[in-house]
């Protein structure tokens, strides 16, 4: 019995299916006749036509996969994450991969895409996030065998406010902004967490503040991570500023705009930048308070695990990235060391290897 074997594209499957059909008895058909019969059958089925291929792969194009991912996976993530990743999809990924079958997005195509982004040029950190989004869309099974080279990120010192800078910024703040700057400097909370605070989150008896929520684009959200749910201790100076600001209130938003809306991270950033320009302090965002607070705590010997807990990090490795020591502190640290190198004494010997005979 002659059998015809061929591969056919199947809708919804990444790999082609191996097919086998009977063509006739060997004694009735020659090999050439059996081959011609198979070719006729394939033509009738449209196996080798572009239309068949398009129909087969339509259910697994990147565009189709991205639509499913957005509805079933991305929709479960934080609003800020949805906003960023949707932007990457629309700007970089869909224009490049929309019509491609997911199975055809291999390591070679991914590497070519990365090279295009480098030449755009995009920052290495942005490229990593874009490629990370691509991997989330197509799934680990599709990319786990990739061997791609990513652009190296230059080591860059993150901007942090020194204690002197933070003091000047607070002093220059007016109204609620003095309170906000004091809170950012004295607790290291994120700008979004500051906007999501309620009066009842502040305990002026225990001098603590509880982070239960954040804010994004004027709406309350859950905190950034699981570790962001936390209780932070603050000192008496921060307590005095908060007590005056709360002024006997027992509930409601801790900070609002003049029209009663949430104070957003964008608003904090704009007010901070205006203050920095007025003071002649180099540019820095609200996160520079956070880096500055971690640096102060660690310079004063606060236990690492407690610093990590207060700032809401998931690992000490991340907390270390927020730690910056000023040159004066480094010199003071080395000057305070009690151990100093000893100058070796000359070695003497009673033996002479050059005695005269």
Secondary structure, DSSP 8 states (H G I E B T S, - for coil): -EEEEEEE--TT-SS-EEEEEEEE-TTT--HHHHHHHHHHHHHHHTTTSHHHHHHHHGGGBHHHHHHHHHHHTGGGS-HHHHHHHHHHIIIIIHHHHTTSBGGG--HHHHHHHHHHHHHTT--HHHHHHHHHHHHHHH-HHHHTT-----------------HHHHHHHHHH--THHHHHHHHHHHH---HHHHHT-BGGGEETTTTEEEE--EEETTEEE--SSGGG-EEEE--HHHHHHHHHHHTT--SSBSSB-TTS-B--HHHHHHHHHHHHHHHT-----THHHHHHHHHHHHHTT--HHHHHHHHT-S-HHHHHHT----HHHHHHHHHT-S-----------S--TT---
